[in-house]
Amino acid sequence: MKRFIYFFLIAFLIVIVDQITKHLIMTYVKSFDMIEVLPFLHIVSVKNTGAAFGILRDIGSGFFIGVSVVAMILVIFLLVRSKEGYVSLSLIFGGAVGNLIDRIVLGYVVDFIDFSIGKFHWPAFNVADSALTIGIILLLFSHVFRPRAKAE
């Protein structure tokens, strides 16, 4: 039971931080403005109508809303089925909810973290994207490096 409480607490915190940061960006950063935080890190305001990195932007929000809902149901199923991985699952769930809220309310996802090193430039992303990415990486690592039970 505790893992469900922790799961929803972590997911809720991700959603709150994601939505607050996106609100601040939409309020104080104009489109095409760039605020340098560090030489390799900027704050921007991007309206992303597509998936990760802006791909598939012509499909429309309905598709991405459906994918988000299916992903959230899958995460809940995995949480109920397994006693492990609630931290990674909560990050994935919180990130999915954060971006789902944007898609339902705005029709696009607000991205604002702009990272680059030299000529390498990563597409803008947000707190929800970060949580999703970290959660997926943790989930993969936990399954790849899980000790296998020895056969008798």
Secondary structure, 3 states (H helix, E strand, C coil): CHHHHHHHHHHHHHHHHHHHHHHHHHHHCCCCCCEEEECCEEEEEEEECCCHHHCCCCCCHHHHHHHHHHHHHHHHHHHHHCCCCHHHHHHHHHHHHHHHHHHHHCCCEEEEEEEEECCEEEEEECHHHHHHHHHHHHHHHHHHCCCCCCCC
